Amino acid sequence: MSDGDQGDSESRRSTIDVSLRALLTLAWPVVLSRAALSVIGLCDALMTAPLGEDALAAATIGAMNTLTVMLLPMGVALIVQSFASQLHGQGDGAGARRYGWYGLILAGLAGVLGWAAIPLVEPVLGLMAYEPSVSALMGEYIELRLIAVATVIGYEAIGAWYGGVGNTRVQMVGSLLMMVVNVALNYLLIEGHLGAPALGVRGAAIASVVATSLGCAVMVGSFSFGLWTPDAATGGRGEPGEGLGGLSWQEFGRMVRFGLPNGINYLLEFAAFMIFVDFIVADIDTVTVAALMVVIQVNSVSFMPAFGLASAGAILTGQAIGADQRDAVPGVLRRTMTATAVWQVSVGVIYVLAPATIMAAFAARDGEGASTSTPEIVEVGALLLALSAAWQLFDAVAMSFAETLRAAGDTAWPMWARLSIAWFVFLPVGYAGVVWLDGGGVAAVLSIVLYIALLALALGWRFRGGAWRSIEMTGDGPPVH
């Protein structure tokens, strides 16, 4: 870069507001967006529960298995936010916009892989310990959900881009649309209301495919036509509606290089959890499996808003780094961690005080509203939900550190830390507790608590080490073709 170019770059850098007010202004749409997504999963569980424990287990675990397939490209797509926020902080709106297009290219490639994975669903499920009735329902659910992999990744990529340039409300609108459509179609298709066919678990999958496709269409359309784009996102070097001529494989490769550790981390960490569920917990009994999956789904209600706060902190972190205000990052982190901790601990208190009331909502009922589930699913689930309160504070700390490091481009070290703890601590301890010691669901939950606590400590140590300060994500100068 020449001296003149460097001076021009410095003059375009923004002065970033990293106050608590700025954090909350960015955060509330992200919180609402993530809460809406968690409501989708929660409603899938609630609305399949009347069909019985087999259907409930198939829908909840099927959703998690589908997510496993999507996690690698999803983790890469989320790095779009880091690039967009840093380039936005530098005042390079056109450069930030290119990374939105790279996210969509990634989504297309992921969609092809999703279609290719459909024939593998039945053979893979055949290797697991589920009862045949659960496995059959789950297979139908997963095969349908894999059709829409591209729309899920495209939605996340463009949502990350809009967040990076400071507009978190667009993804909120898309998420609310997805929630409304998903819940409405669940009502129509799961039990067959208003003349629609009763498709059961397949109906829940179809509802999810349609909802995510519509949400993605809103996001991609808004991005393509430059709608709701902050003025600073043009940077004077290209308009929002600019075509694809400025794209380069070098920049796409840079995105993949920083995003791939994030994606591998998401995939293999979650794969460790799904091995835990599919091969360790699944061998206990259907009631405990269904109860544990409900507990995980309920916890997503607390996790998603907290993740939204952490994501807002990551946006401010990236913008501060792009504007050469790295010393402001620890303050952003403290404010982010405080906000997430207050939320998570508050929800944990509710889990301790009223776990049976929450679990009763998931009991299967007859046509007159009377419970037809065995009392054990509420009893077992209430105990597990109360125990899950133990991981709430650790989760707040871990996700705050993780999102801050990701925004700074520090993705490789956290990947190795997460995978080491997941595969060499969580899985062995979980296996010993559930299988050798016959600890059942209690041992399963306590294993998760241990994992999240160790992760919080590891990521905190990494941030305090300060390696993130020397990472350069965006490089210098225009793209090289």
Secondary structure, DSSP 8 states (H G I E B T S, - for coil): --HHHHHHHHHH------SHHHHHHHHHHHHHHHHHHHHHHHHHHHHHGGG-HHHHHHHHHHHHHHHHHHHHHHHHHHHHHHHHHHHHHHT-HHHHHHHHHHHHHHHHHHHHHHHHHGGGHHHHHTTS---HHHHHHHHHHHHHHGGGHHHHHHHHHHHHHHHHTT--HHHHHHHHHHHHHHHHHHHHHTTT-TT----THHHHHHHHHHHHHHHHHHHHHHHHTTTT--GGGSTTS--TT--STT--HHHHHHHHHHHHHHHHHHHHHHHHHHHIIIIIGGGT-HHHHHHHHHHHHHHHHHHHHHHHHHHHHHHHHHHHHHTT-GGGHHHHHHHHHHHHHHHHHHHHHHHHHSHHHHHHTTS-B-TTS-B-S-HHHHHHHHHHHHHHGGGHHHHHHHHHHHHHHHHTT--HHHHHHHHHHIIIIIHHHHHIIIIIS--HHHHHHHHHHHHHHHHHHHHHHHHHHTGGGG--SS-SSS---
